[in-house]
Amino acid sequence: MLHGLHGGDTEGPVKVWDSLSHMFRDLADALAEGTEIRLPGYAAPEIPRLCDDGDGTFVRWS
């Protein structure tokens, strides 16, 4: 199981994904469709975006 850091109104880590493949599938879908990922225990959904700083491409969460 993959856990995220606590946030929002939780007091500890919360389960977010069952496996790496599930996490990457959700991330790929969100990047392709420009949709948000709603993480349990976090106050607001996160929208991943690909960014390029000239030295490489990375995922930025906003």
TIKE-271937 format. One record per atom (N, C-alpha, C): x negated, y, z; residue in three letters; residue number from 1; atom name. Coordinates in pm, 1 decimal. Layout:
! residues N
FIZA,x,y,z,aa,i,at
FIZA,X,Y,Z,Ala,NUM,CA
...
! end
This chain:
! residues 62
FIZA,x,y,z,aa,i,at
FIZA,-83.6,-117.3,0.0,Met,1,N
FIZA,0.0,0.0,0.0,Met,1,CA
FIZA,-88.9,124.8,0.0,Met,1,C
FIZA,-45.6,225.0,-70.3,Leu,2,N
FIZA,-118.2,351.3,-74.1,Leu,2,CA
FIZA,-42.6,453.9,7.5,Leu,2,C
FIZA,-112.4,520.3,95.6,His,3,N
FIZA,-51.1,617.5,185.0,His,3,CA
FIZA,-103.0,756.3,154.0,His,3,C
FIZA,-18.0,854.5,170.5,Gly,4,N
FIZA,-57.8,993.2,158.1,Gly,4,CA
FIZA,-82.8,1051.2,295.9,Gly,4,C
FIZA,-148.7,1163.4,299.2,Leu,5,N
FIZA,-168.9,1232.5,426.0,Leu,5,CA
FIZA,-35.2,1281.5,477.3,Leu,5,C
FIZA,-26.2,1296.8,607.4,His,6,N
FIZA,100.3,1344.2,661.8,His,6,CA
FIZA,124.9,1488.0,617.5,His,6,C
FIZA,246.5,1522.0,606.2,Gly,7,N
FIZA,285.2,1656.1,565.9,Gly,7,CA
FIZA,431.4,1677.6,595.5,Gly,7,C
FIZA,475.7,1798.0,577.4,Gly,8,N
FIZA,615.9,1826.3,603.2,Gly,8,CA
FIZA,649.8,1798.8,748.0,Gly,8,C
FIZA,752.8,1719.6,770.7,Asp,9,N
FIZA,796.4,1694.7,907.5,Asp,9,CA
FIZA,754.6,1557.6,959.6,Asp,9,C
FIZA,655.9,1495.0,895.9,Thr,10,N
FIZA,610.1,1364.2,942.3,Thr,10,CA
FIZA,498.1,1380.5,1043.1,Thr,10,C
FIZA,474.9,1278.2,1122.1,Glu,11,N
FIZA,369.5,1282.8,1222.1,Glu,11,CA
FIZA,250.5,1196.9,1184.8,Glu,11,C
FIZA,255.2,1127.1,1075.3,Gly,12,N
FIZA,145.6,1040.1,1034.9,Gly,12,CA
FIZA,153.3,1010.6,887.1,Gly,12,C
FIZA,61.8,926.5,838.5,Pro,13,N
FIZA,63.4,891.5,696.4,Pro,13,CA
FIZA,196.3,826.6,657.0,Pro,13,C
FIZA,237.8,850.5,535.4,Val,14,N
FIZA,361.0,790.2,484.5,Val,14,CA
FIZA,328.9,706.9,361.6,Val,14,C
FIZA,401.7,598.0,344.1,Lys,15,N
FIZA,382.8,512.9,227.1,Lys,15,CA
FIZA,433.5,587.7,104.8,Lys,15,C
FIZA,350.8,593.4,-0.1,Val,16,N
FIZA,388.6,662.7,-121.8,Val,16,CA
FIZA,404.1,564.5,-237.6,Val,16,C
FIZA,305.7,478.3,-259.5,Trp,17,N
FIZA,310.7,380.8,-368.2,Trp,17,CA
FIZA,275.5,242.7,-316.6,Trp,17,C
FIZA,325.8,139.7,-384.6,Asp,18,N
FIZA,296.1,1.0,-348.6,Asp,18,CA
FIZA,162.9,-46.0,-404.1,Asp,18,C
FIZA,115.3,17.7,-512.7,Ser,19,N
FIZA,-8.1,-27.5,-576.5,Ser,19,CA
FIZA,-68.9,86.3,-658.2,Ser,19,C
FIZA,-194.2,68.6,-697.9,Leu,20,N
FIZA,-259.0,167.3,-784.5,Leu,20,CA
FIZA,-188.1,177.0,-918.8,Leu,20,C
FIZA,-144.3,63.7,-971.6,Ser,21,N
FIZA,-76.7,67.9,-1101.3,Ser,21,CA
FIZA,52.4,149.2,-1092.9,Ser,21,C
FIZA,124.1,139.2,-982.7,His,22,N
FIZA,246.3,217.4,-962.5,His,22,CA
FIZA,212.0,366.3,-953.9,His,22,C
FIZA,104.3,401.3,-881.6,Met,23,N
FIZA,63.1,540.5,-869.6,Met,23,CA
FIZA,24.1,597.3,-1006.2,Met,23,C
FIZA,-57.6,521.9,-1082.9,Phe,24,N
FIZA,-100.7,570.5,-1214.1,Phe,24,CA
FIZA,16.0,580.4,-1312.2,Phe,24,C
FIZA,112.7,487.7,-1302.9,Arg,25,N
FIZA,230.0,494.4,-1390.0,Arg,25,CA
FIZA,309.9,621.2,-1360.7,Arg,25,C
FIZA,333.4,650.4,-1233.7,Asp,26,N
FIZA,405.5,772.3,-1196.5,Asp,26,CA
FIZA,330.1,897.0,-1241.3,Asp,26,C
FIZA,198.6,898.0,-1222.3,Leu,27,N
FIZA,117.3,1012.3,-1261.9,Leu,27,CA
FIZA,118.9,1030.5,-1413.5,Leu,27,C
FIZA,100.8,923.0,-1489.5,Ala,28,N
FIZA,102.5,931.5,-1635.8,Ala,28,CA
FIZA,237.6,980.1,-1687.5,Ala,28,C
FIZA,346.2,928.4,-1630.0,Asp,29,N
FIZA,480.4,972.4,-1670.7,Asp,29,CA
FIZA,498.9,1121.3,-1642.3,Asp,29,C
FIZA,458.1,1166.8,-1524.3,Ala,30,N
FIZA,474.2,1307.8,-1487.3,Ala,30,CA
FIZA,391.0,1398.0,-1577.8,Ala,30,C
FIZA,268.5,1355.9,-1610.3,Leu,31,N
FIZA,184.1,1436.3,-1698.7,Leu,31,CA
FIZA,242.2,1441.7,-1840.1,Leu,31,C
FIZA,289.1,1329.3,-1890.0,Ala,32,N
FIZA,343.0,1323.1,-2026.2,Ala,32,CA
FIZA,472.3,1403.4,-2040.4,Ala,32,C
FIZA,555.7,1400.2,-1936.7,Glu,33,N
FIZA,687.2,1462.4,-1944.5,Glu,33,CA
FIZA,693.0,1599.6,-1877.1,Glu,33,C
FIZA,585.6,1637.6,-1805.5,Gly,34,N
FIZA,585.6,1765.4,-1734.7,Gly,34,CA
FIZA,681.7,1768.1,-1617.3,Gly,34,C
FIZA,704.1,1651.6,-1558.2,Thr,35,N
FIZA,799.1,1642.1,-1447.0,Thr,35,CA
FIZA,725.7,1636.1,-1313.6,Thr,35,C
FIZA,800.2,1649.9,-1208.0,Glu,36,N
FIZA,742.2,1649.9,-1074.6,Glu,36,CA
FIZA,737.4,1509.1,-1016.6,Glu,36,C
FIZA,647.9,1492.6,-921.4,Ile,37,N
FIZA,641.8,1369.8,-842.6,Ile,37,CA
FIZA,686.4,1407.5,-702.5,Ile,37,C
FIZA,787.9,1340.7,-655.3,Arg,38,N
FIZA,839.1,1367.9,-521.0,Arg,38,CA
FIZA,773.5,1269.4,-425.3,Arg,38,C
FIZA,690.8,1322.4,-337.2,Leu,39,N
FIZA,620.7,1238.6,-241.5,Leu,39,CA
FIZA,695.9,1238.3,-109.1,Leu,39,C
FIZA,725.4,1120.6,-54.1,Pro,40,N
FIZA,798.5,1113.6,72.4,Pro,40,CA
FIZA,721.4,1186.3,182.8,Pro,40,C
FIZA,791.3,1262.4,264.1,Gly,41,N
FIZA,728.9,1328.0,376.9,Gly,41,CA
FIZA,666.3,1462.5,344.0,Gly,41,C
FIZA,665.1,1500.1,217.6,Tyr,42,N
FIZA,608.4,1628.1,178.7,Tyr,42,CA
FIZA,722.5,1726.4,153.6,Tyr,42,C
FIZA,698.9,1851.5,183.2,Ala,43,N
FIZA,804.2,1952.2,179.0,Ala,43,CA
FIZA,859.1,1975.7,38.5,Ala,43,C
FIZA,773.1,1976.8,-61.0,Ala,44,N
FIZA,817.1,2009.4,-196.5,Ala,44,CA
FIZA,759.5,1908.4,-295.6,Ala,44,C
FIZA,829.1,1885.1,-405.7,Pro,45,N
FIZA,773.8,1796.3,-507.9,Pro,45,CA
FIZA,648.3,1858.7,-568.4,Pro,45,C
FIZA,560.3,1774.8,-617.5,Glu,46,N
FIZA,436.1,1820.1,-678.9,Glu,46,CA
FIZA,443.1,1798.3,-829.5,Glu,46,C
FIZA,390.4,1894.1,-905.1,Ile,47,N
FIZA,386.2,1883.3,-1050.7,Ile,47,CA
FIZA,240.3,1873.2,-1093.0,Ile,47,C
FIZA,195.8,1756.8,-1141.4,Pro,48,N
FIZA,57.5,1743.8,-1185.7,Pro,48,CA
FIZA,40.2,1804.3,-1324.6,Pro,48,C
FIZA,-73.9,1870.4,-1346.1,Arg,49,N
FIZA,-105.2,1929.0,-1476.6,Arg,49,CA
FIZA,-251.1,1902.1,-1507.6,Arg,49,C
FIZA,-279.9,1874.7,-1634.2,Leu,50,N
FIZA,-418.0,1859.1,-1676.2,Leu,50,CA
FIZA,-481.0,1996.3,-1695.1,Leu,50,C
FIZA,-600.4,2016.1,-1641.6,Cys,51,N
FIZA,-672.6,2142.4,-1653.1,Cys,51,CA
FIZA,-813.2,2113.6,-1701.8,Cys,51,C
FIZA,-871.8,2209.7,-1770.5,Asp,52,N
FIZA,-1008.3,2197.0,-1819.6,Asp,52,CA
FIZA,-1085.5,2320.5,-1776.5,Asp,52,C
FIZA,-1192.9,2299.9,-1700.5,Asp,53,N
FIZA,-1272.7,2412.3,-1653.1,Asp,53,CA
FIZA,-1400.4,2431.6,-1735.5,Asp,53,C
FIZA,-1410.6,2366.2,-1849.5,Gly,54,N
FIZA,-1529.0,2375.3,-1933.9,Gly,54,CA
FIZA,-1630.2,2266.2,-1905.1,Gly,54,C
FIZA,-1627.8,2212.0,-1782.7,Asp,55,N
FIZA,-1718.1,2102.8,-1745.8,Asp,55,CA
FIZA,-1648.1,1968.0,-1747.7,Asp,55,C
FIZA,-1518.1,1969.9,-1763.2,Gly,56,N
FIZA,-1443.5,1844.8,-1765.0,Gly,56,CA
FIZA,-1296.4,1870.8,-1739.4,Gly,56,C
FIZA,-1218.3,1767.7,-1758.6,Thr,57,N
FIZA,-1074.2,1776.4,-1739.2,Thr,57,CA
FIZA,-1039.2,1711.3,-1606.4,Thr,57,C
FIZA,-943.9,1770.3,-1534.8,Phe,58,N
FIZA,-903.0,1717.0,-1406.0,Phe,58,CA
FIZA,-753.5,1741.0,-1388.3,Phe,58,C
FIZA,-695.5,1673.8,-1290.8,Val,59,N
FIZA,-553.6,1690.7,-1258.0,Val,59,CA
FIZA,-542.4,1794.1,-1147.2,Val,59,C
FIZA,-460.6,1893.2,-1169.3,Arg,60,N
FIZA,-431.8,1993.9,-1066.2,Arg,60,CA
FIZA,-287.8,1976.3,-1023.4,Arg,60,C
FIZA,-265.7,1977.2,-893.8,Trp,61,N
FIZA,-131.6,1963.1,-836.8,Trp,61,CA
FIZA,-81.4,2100.5,-798.8,Trp,61,C
FIZA,38.5,2135.7,-846.6,Ser,62,N
FIZA,93.9,2266.9,-812.2,Ser,62,CA
FIZA,242.3,2257.3,-788.7,Ser,62,C
! end
